[in-house]
Amino acid sequence: MSRDLKFGWLSPVIGNEGSQHQSIVVYQQEHILPTAVEYFDSIWIADHFYGFDSKSDPFLEAWTTLTWLGARFPDVKLCHHVLGHGYRPPALTAKMAATLQTLSGGRFILGIGAGWRGEEYEAYGYEFPKPSVRFAQLEELLEICRLMWTSHGATYQGNYFSVTDAYASPLPDVVPPVCIGAFGEQIGLPLVGRQADMWNCFVLGDEDWLRRRDIVYASAVDAGRDPASIELGTTVERALPTTDAESEALVEHLGHLADLGLQRFTMDFGHPQSTEPIHRFGEQVIAVLCD
């Protein structure tokens, strides 16, 4: 059965012991991504300021890295996985997004969330309020972004943020789609239903996923939106296949997720050293699922 599925490639910006403390994305842009972009429609980059094994490990800044990759690979979409909205003021986020959308020829997706790594916020001097406040702030940020992307001299007054006569010129010809990363049933998922064009979420089990999806759909209906307009996605951490059997197992796993309604898979393969399994994944997994 033919499916309209999409596959993104998550390229790690971290450099740890496993990569000889070189940022993996630097290696991948030279040796791996030229092959990966033959099969994957998008490149995704995480947004943190330091690593998880050691704070001194290389960890490249997300906007700079994604812009660099956008210039290096001109035929794929570009998305963060996902931005912590509290790291940048809303108007700055809107301006940066409009600029990258213009320079990339309309390939940018604003991947964003409410943030979760409190110690990182505190280390860099950013406020890290409770989740309900962070999600309320995220919603105001999205409203500011869309206003600044579509009008000159935007003015907005919210409970947390405001702008007065703010410009993001040149206005993007294509308004960037918004991908929200959220999991919480009480606050995050209703926000997805109200505001997201795309949703990235963990899948912990069939019943759990369907319940969370239905919360998103109900919120979309309440907001007067068509639930079908929200692209449903998840991130899958797996090794690339090296045998026919491993490819078949991935087809079964991803096919089951597709049967549950998932439309986009952002694949985190870690630090592959060879392009052969990329071709195998493209020909034995993507082609089988999509043809």
C-alpha positions as a LaTeX table, in Angstrom:
\begin{tabular}{lrrr}
\hline
Residue & $x$ (\AA) & $y$ (\AA) & $z$ (\AA) \\
\hline
Met1 & 0.00 & 0.00 & 0.00 \\
Ser2 & 1.47 & 3.33 & $-1.06$ \\
Arg3 & 1.93 & 5.89 & 1.71 \\
Asp4 & 2.84 & 9.56 & 1.56 \\
Leu5 & 5.58 & 9.38 & 4.19 \\
Lys6 & 8.41 & 11.83 & 4.77 \\
Phe7 & 11.83 & 11.17 & 6.23 \\
Gly8 & 14.16 & 13.67 & 7.88 \\
Trp9 & 17.78 & 13.21 & 8.94 \\
Leu10 & 18.81 & 14.39 & 12.42 \\
Ser11 & 22.49 & 15.34 & 12.36 \\
Pro12 & 24.07 & 15.54 & 15.85 \\
Val13 & 25.90 & 18.76 & 16.65 \\
Ile14 & 27.57 & 17.18 & 19.65 \\
Gly15 & 31.14 & 15.94 & 19.71 \\
Asn16 & 31.85 & 13.28 & 22.32 \\
Glu17 & 34.24 & 10.43 & 22.96 \\
Gly18 & 32.59 & 8.36 & 20.25 \\
Ser19 & 33.44 & 11.00 & 17.64 \\
Gln20 & 36.89 & 11.86 & 19.01 \\
His21 & 35.32 & 15.07 & 20.34 \\
Gln22 & 34.60 & 16.41 & 16.87 \\
Ser23 & 31.08 & 17.68 & 16.29 \\
Ile24 & 29.39 & 14.85 & 14.41 \\
Val25 & 27.61 & 17.20 & 12.01 \\
Val26 & 30.98 & 18.46 & 10.78 \\
Tyr27 & 31.95 & 14.90 & 9.83 \\
Gln28 & 28.53 & 14.19 & 8.38 \\
Gln29 & 28.38 & 17.25 & 6.13 \\
Glu30 & 31.52 & 16.01 & 4.38 \\
His31 & 31.15 & 12.25 & 4.41 \\
Ile32 & 27.51 & 11.32 & 5.11 \\
Leu33 & 24.99 & 14.02 & 4.24 \\
Pro34 & 25.82 & 14.23 & 0.50 \\
Thr35 & 24.46 & 10.68 & 0.30 \\
Ala36 & 21.68 & 11.10 & 2.87 \\
Val37 & 20.06 & 14.00 & 1.02 \\
Glu38 & 19.43 & 11.67 & $-1.92$ \\
Tyr39 & 16.77 & 9.98 & 0.23 \\
Phe40 & 15.81 & 12.38 & 3.04 \\
Asp41 & 13.77 & 15.54 & 2.50 \\
Ser42 & 15.06 & 17.51 & 5.49 \\
Ile43 & 17.95 & 18.03 & 7.91 \\
Trp44 & 17.23 & 18.55 & 11.61 \\
Ile45 & 19.51 & 20.10 & 14.25 \\
Ala46 & 19.10 & 20.09 & 18.04 \\
Asp47 & 19.14 & 23.32 & 20.03 \\
His48 & 21.31 & 23.20 & 23.16 \\
Phe49 & 24.40 & 25.03 & 24.29 \\
Tyr50 & 26.51 & 22.26 & 25.78 \\
Gly51 & 26.72 & 18.48 & 25.75 \\
Phe52 & 25.37 & 15.74 & 27.94 \\
Asp53 & 28.46 & 13.64 & 28.67 \\
Ser54 & 30.68 & 16.61 & 29.45 \\
Lys55 & 29.86 & 20.30 & 29.30 \\
Ser56 & 33.19 & 20.95 & 27.60 \\
Asp57 & 32.42 & 18.63 & 24.68 \\
Pro58 & 31.87 & 20.51 & 21.41 \\
Phe59 & 28.20 & 21.39 & 20.87 \\
Leu60 & 27.52 & 23.72 & 17.95 \\
Glu61 & 24.89 & 26.48 & 18.15 \\
Ala62 & 21.73 & 25.47 & 16.33 \\
Trp63 & 20.84 & 28.48 & 14.16 \\
Thr64 & 24.37 & 28.97 & 12.87 \\
Thr65 & 24.77 & 25.28 & 12.08 \\
Leu66 & 21.43 & 24.94 & 10.30 \\
Thr67 & 22.15 & 28.02 & 8.18 \\
Trp68 & 25.56 & 26.56 & 7.24 \\
Leu69 & 23.92 & 23.28 & 6.24 \\
Gly70 & 21.25 & 25.13 & 4.27 \\
Ala71 & 23.97 & 26.70 & 2.15 \\
Arg72 & 25.82 & 23.39 & 1.82 \\
Phe73 & 22.73 & 21.39 & 0.79 \\
Pro74 & 20.36 & 23.57 & $-1.27$ \\
Asp75 & 17.64 & 21.00 & $-1.98$ \\
Val76 & 16.40 & 19.93 & 1.46 \\
Lys77 & 14.18 & 21.48 & 4.10 \\
Leu78 & 15.71 & 22.81 & 7.31 \\
Cys79 & 14.31 & 22.37 & 10.80 \\
His80 & 15.44 & 22.54 & 14.42 \\
His81 & 14.75 & 19.63 & 16.74 \\
Val82 & 13.49 & 21.76 & 18.43 \\
Leu83 & 14.35 & 25.30 & 19.48 \\
Gly84 & 13.93 & 26.18 & 23.13 \\
His85 & 11.86 & 29.33 & 22.77 \\
Gly86 & 13.31 & 30.90 & 25.92 \\
Tyr87 & 16.80 & 31.09 & 24.44 \\
Arg88 & 15.85 & 33.93 & 22.08 \\
Pro89 & 13.35 & 36.81 & 22.35 \\
Pro90 & 10.25 & 36.35 & 20.17 \\
Ala91 & 10.95 & 39.23 & 17.79 \\
Leu92 & 14.51 & 38.01 & 17.27 \\
Thr93 & 13.23 & 34.50 & 16.54 \\
Ala94 & 10.77 & 35.95 & 14.02 \\
Lys95 & 13.50 & 38.00 & 12.34 \\
Met96 & 15.98 & 35.12 & 12.19 \\
Ala97 & 13.32 & 32.79 & 10.81 \\
Ala98 & 12.25 & 35.27 & 8.14 \\
Thr99 & 15.87 & 35.78 & 7.12 \\
Leu100 & 16.67 & 32.08 & 6.86 \\
Gln101 & 13.42 & 31.48 & 4.99 \\
Thr102 & 14.40 & 34.14 & 2.47 \\
Leu103 & 18.01 & 33.00 & 2.08 \\
Ser104 & 17.03 & 29.33 & 1.77 \\
Gly105 & 14.36 & 29.94 & $-0.84$ \\
Gly106 & 11.47 & 28.89 & 1.39 \\
Arg107 & 12.97 & 25.73 & 2.90 \\
Phe108 & 12.84 & 26.64 & 6.59 \\
Ile109 & 10.49 & 25.03 & 9.14 \\
Leu110 & 10.30 & 26.64 & 12.59 \\
Gly111 & 10.74 & 23.68 & 14.92 \\
Ile112 & 10.18 & 24.93 & 18.45 \\
Gly113 & 9.11 & 23.90 & 21.92 \\
Ala114 & 8.77 & 25.17 & 25.48 \\
Gly115 & 12.20 & 23.96 & 26.57 \\
Trp116 & 13.01 & 21.38 & 29.22 \\
Arg117 & 16.66 & 21.62 & 30.30 \\
Gly118 & 16.37 & 23.96 & 33.25 \\
Glu119 & 20.02 & 23.81 & 34.26 \\
Glu120 & 21.03 & 25.06 & 30.84 \\
Tyr121 & 18.65 & 28.02 & 31.02 \\
Glu122 & 19.99 & 28.94 & 34.43 \\
Ala123 & 23.63 & 28.58 & 33.36 \\
Tyr124 & 23.10 & 31.10 & 30.57 \\
Gly125 & 21.06 & 33.51 & 32.63 \\
Tyr126 & 17.65 & 32.77 & 31.12 \\
Glu127 & 14.48 & 32.46 & 33.14 \\
Phe128 & 12.97 & 28.99 & 33.35 \\
Pro129 & 9.40 & 29.35 & 34.65 \\
Lys130 & 6.95 & 26.52 & 35.29 \\
Pro131 & 5.57 & 24.59 & 32.27 \\
Ser132 & 2.24 & 26.41 & 32.11 \\
Val133 & 4.06 & 29.73 & 31.79 \\
Arg134 & 6.59 & 28.42 & 29.27 \\
Phe135 & 3.81 & 27.11 & 27.00 \\
Ala136 & 1.83 & 30.34 & 27.34 \\
Gln137 & 4.98 & 32.20 & 26.36 \\
Leu138 & 5.48 & 29.85 & 23.41 \\
Glu139 & 1.98 & 30.58 & 22.15 \\
Glu140 & 2.59 & 34.33 & 22.34 \\
Leu141 & 5.90 & 33.87 & 20.52 \\
Leu142 & 4.15 & 32.03 & 17.68 \\
Glu143 & 1.53 & 34.76 & 17.42 \\
Ile144 & 4.28 & 37.39 & 17.23 \\
Cys145 & 6.18 & 35.40 & 14.61 \\
Arg146 & 3.20 & 34.96 & 12.34 \\
Leu147 & 2.28 & 38.61 & 12.70 \\
Met148 & 5.80 & 39.75 & 11.86 \\
Trp149 & 6.05 & 37.32 & 8.92 \\
Thr150 & 2.89 & 38.64 & 7.30 \\
Ser151 & 2.78 & 42.38 & 8.06 \\
His152 & 5.02 & 45.40 & 8.37 \\
Gly153 & 5.22 & 47.29 & 11.65 \\
Ala154 & 3.78 & 44.54 & 13.84 \\
Thr155 & 2.40 & 45.54 & 17.21 \\
Tyr156 & 1.44 & 42.96 & 19.82 \\
Gln157 & 0.72 & 43.10 & 23.54 \\
Gly158 & 0.54 & 39.82 & 25.42 \\
Asn159 & 0.81 & 38.77 & 29.03 \\
Tyr160 & 4.50 & 37.96 & 28.65 \\
Phe161 & 5.78 & 39.54 & 25.44 \\
Ser162 & 5.12 & 42.63 & 23.39 \\
Val163 & 6.44 & 44.26 & 20.22 \\
Thr164 & 5.79 & 47.72 & 18.86 \\
Asp165 & 6.20 & 48.58 & 15.18 \\
Ala166 & 8.42 & 45.52 & 14.65 \\
Tyr167 & 9.64 & 44.50 & 11.20 \\
Ala168 & 10.95 & 41.21 & 9.78 \\
Ser169 & 11.55 & 42.51 & 6.27 \\
Pro170 & 11.87 & 41.12 & 3.72 \\
Leu171 & 8.67 & 39.28 & 4.51 \\
Pro172 & 9.04 & 35.63 & 3.53 \\
Asp173 & 7.24 & 34.63 & 0.35 \\
Val174 & 6.31 & 31.38 & 2.09 \\
Val175 & 5.35 & 31.69 & 5.75 \\
Pro176 & 7.47 & 29.13 & 7.63 \\
Pro177 & 5.49 & 26.12 & 8.81 \\
Val178 & 5.58 & 25.63 & 12.58 \\
Cys179 & 6.59 & 22.28 & 14.02 \\
Ile180 & 5.92 & 22.04 & 17.76 \\
Gly181 & 7.64 & 19.46 & 19.90 \\
Ala182 & 5.28 & 18.64 & 22.78 \\
Phe183 & 4.15 & 15.65 & 24.82 \\
Gly184 & 2.15 & 16.86 & 27.82 \\
Glu185 & $-1.56$ & 16.17 & 27.70 \\
Gln186 & $-2.78$ & 19.11 & 29.77 \\
Ile187 & $-0.94$ & 22.04 & 28.20 \\
Gly188 & 1.40 & 21.09 & 25.38 \\
Leu189 & $-0.91$ & 19.01 & 23.21 \\
Pro190 & $-3.81$ & 21.50 & 23.25 \\
Leu191 & $-1.30$ & 24.12 & 22.09 \\
Val192 & $-0.30$ & 21.84 & 19.22 \\
Gly193 & $-3.92$ & 21.59 & 18.16 \\
Arg194 & $-4.32$ & 25.38 & 18.20 \\
Gln195 & $-1.04$ & 26.43 & 16.62 \\
Ala196 & 1.01 & 23.69 & 14.92 \\
Asp197 & 1.36 & 22.89 & 11.25 \\
Met198 & 3.50 & 19.92 & 12.24 \\
Trp199 & 3.81 & 17.97 & 15.50 \\
Asn200 & 6.78 & 15.94 & 16.71 \\
Cys201 & 6.06 & 13.62 & 19.63 \\
Phe202 & 7.36 & 10.49 & 21.35 \\
Val203 & 5.46 & 7.28 & 20.63 \\
Leu204 & 5.50 & 5.13 & 23.76 \\
Gly205 & 2.79 & 2.69 & 22.70 \\
Asp206 & $-0.24$ & 2.43 & 20.46 \\
Glu207 & $-2.92$ & 3.37 & 23.00 \\
Asp208 & $-0.81$ & 6.16 & 24.49 \\
Trp209 & $-0.14$ & 7.64 & 21.05 \\
Leu210 & $-3.75$ & 7.49 & 19.93 \\
Arg211 & $-4.91$ & 9.17 & 23.14 \\
Arg212 & $-2.42$ & 12.02 & 22.68 \\
Arg213 & $-3.30$ & 12.36 & 19.01 \\
Asp214 & $-6.99$ & 12.63 & 19.88 \\
Ile215 & $-6.22$ & 15.44 & 22.34 \\
Val216 & $-4.45$ & 17.33 & 19.54 \\
Tyr217 & $-7.32$ & 16.70 & 17.15 \\
Ala218 & $-9.97$ & 17.80 & 19.66 \\
Ser219 & $-8.06$ & 21.00 & 20.37 \\
Ala220 & $-7.77$ & 21.69 & 16.65 \\
Val221 & $-11.53$ & 21.29 & 16.19 \\
Asp222 & $-12.20$ & 23.58 & 19.16 \\
Ala223 & $-9.95$ & 26.18 & 17.51 \\
Gly224 & $-11.83$ & 25.90 & 14.23 \\
Arg225 & $-9.03$ & 24.07 & 12.48 \\
Asp226 & $-9.02$ & 20.94 & 10.36 \\
Pro227 & $-7.11$ & 18.28 & 12.34 \\
Ala228 & $-5.96$ & 16.71 & 9.08 \\
Ser229 & $-3.95$ & 19.87 & 8.37 \\
Ile230 & $-1.49$ & 18.96 & 11.15 \\
Glu231 & 1.35 & 16.72 & 9.98 \\
Leu232 & 2.06 & 14.04 & 12.58 \\
Gly233 & 5.67 & 13.10 & 13.20 \\
Thr234 & 7.99 & 11.32 & 15.58 \\
Thr235 & 11.72 & 10.89 & 16.07 \\
Val236 & 13.10 & 7.37 & 15.74 \\
Glu237 & 16.48 & 6.49 & 17.25 \\
Arg238 & 17.76 & 3.39 & 15.48 \\
Ala239 & 20.93 & 2.20 & 13.83 \\
Leu240 & 21.04 & 2.14 & 10.06 \\
Pro241 & 20.39 & $-1.34$ & 8.65 \\
Thr242 & 23.37 & $-3.44$ & 7.61 \\
Thr243 & 21.44 & $-6.56$ & 6.53 \\
Asp244 & 18.24 & $-7.38$ & 4.67 \\
Ala245 & 16.74 & $-8.64$ & 7.93 \\
Glu246 & 17.44 & $-5.36$ & 9.70 \\
Ser247 & 15.82 & $-3.48$ & 6.82 \\
Glu248 & 12.76 & $-5.70$ & 7.06 \\
Ala249 & 12.53 & $-5.05$ & 10.80 \\
Leu250 & 12.60 & $-1.30$ & 10.17 \\
Val251 & 9.92 & $-1.60$ & 7.50 \\
Glu252 & 7.74 & $-3.47$ & 9.97 \\
His253 & 8.34 & $-0.96$ & 12.78 \\
Leu254 & 7.89 & 2.20 & 10.72 \\
Gly255 & 5.02 & 0.69 & 8.77 \\
His256 & 3.19 & 0.03 & 12.02 \\
Leu257 & 3.72 & 3.64 & 13.08 \\
Ala258 & 2.41 & 4.76 & 9.69 \\
Asp259 & $-0.68$ & 2.62 & 10.24 \\
Leu260 & $-1.23$ & 4.63 & 13.44 \\
Gly261 & $-1.26$ & 7.83 & 11.39 \\
Leu262 & 2.37 & 8.96 & 11.63 \\
Gln263 & 3.40 & 10.80 & 8.47 \\
Arg264 & 6.93 & 12.01 & 9.15 \\
Phe265 & 9.89 & 10.18 & 10.64 \\
Thr266 & 12.89 & 12.15 & 11.84 \\
Met267 & 15.63 & 9.53 & 11.95 \\
Asp268 & 18.45 & 9.72 & 14.49 \\
Phe269 & 21.09 & 7.23 & 13.34 \\
Gly270 & 23.84 & 8.54 & 15.62 \\
His271 & 27.30 & 8.55 & 14.03 \\
Pro272 & 27.39 & 6.21 & 11.01 \\
Gln273 & 30.78 & 5.82 & 9.36 \\
Ser274 & 29.69 & 4.42 & 5.99 \\
Thr275 & 27.25 & 5.44 & 3.29 \\
Glu276 & 26.38 & 1.86 & 2.30 \\
Pro277 & 23.67 & 1.47 & 4.96 \\
Ile278 & 22.20 & 4.82 & 3.91 \\
His279 & 21.63 & 3.45 & 0.43 \\
Arg280 & 20.23 & 0.30 & 2.02 \\
Phe281 & 17.80 & 2.32 & 4.14 \\
Gly282 & 16.73 & 4.38 & 1.15 \\
Glu283 & 16.22 & 1.43 & $-1.16$ \\
Gln284 & 15.00 & $-1.24$ & 1.28 \\
Val285 & 13.05 & 0.88 & 3.78 \\
Ile286 & 11.95 & 4.22 & 2.34 \\
Ala287 & 11.23 & 2.86 & $-1.12$ \\
Val288 & 9.30 & $-0.11$ & 0.24 \\
Leu289 & 7.18 & 2.02 & 2.58 \\
Cys290 & 6.44 & 4.74 & 0.05 \\
Asp291 & 5.97 & 2.76 & $-3.17$ \\
\hline
\end{tabular}
